Amino acid sequence: MKSRQLNHRQKKFVENHITRGLSIAESVFRAGYNIKSRRVEDASSYGCKLLRQDRVKAYVSKLKEKAFASDVLTFAEKRAFLARAVRADATAPDADLVQEVREEVDAEGNVKRVRKMVSKLEALNIDNKMIGHEHKDREVQASNPFLFLINLSKPGASLVQGDVAALPALPAIAPASVPAPVIIDAELVE
């Protein structure tokens, strides 16, 4: 079953209340509803009845969603702000890049204005996360001959490949304050 569309007064009531932010009673009056008593309480009561109707609820949520979508920053706007934060001149930053302004008086009585800006490193980190350039996501560069794989979990591992040299047995350590030696097994990745 197809639901009926809102009539002109219902649409105007919702738009006045949601978009313009008028009270329920004022929205009822401005939408053209004839409340015989002209009392605010009666208009508010009628407006509340309107807001409980399913089709009016649907229109309210549609307008709220549309307003939210227009207020939300786009991906490009967020990245543009981060780029401005990184490229900003510290001597004369834009007002929206300043987080804190305080005045300091030195020993001679001179007033010095100190501005704390948005962190450039934090802006770079956020930008990297937004576009997926985090270091942990990168693959190991196999072309680098100096990369070592270190495995700390193998007992009895040696620094030399094969059975040419084996490490002697490790002595037992009595005090708990002395850390146990770490055995490292490393191999060159090519």
Beta strands, then each sheet from edge to edge (+ up, - down):
strand 1: 98-105
strand 2: 111-117
strand 3: 148-151
strand 4: 185-188
sheet 1: 1+ 2-
sheet 2: 3+ 4-
end
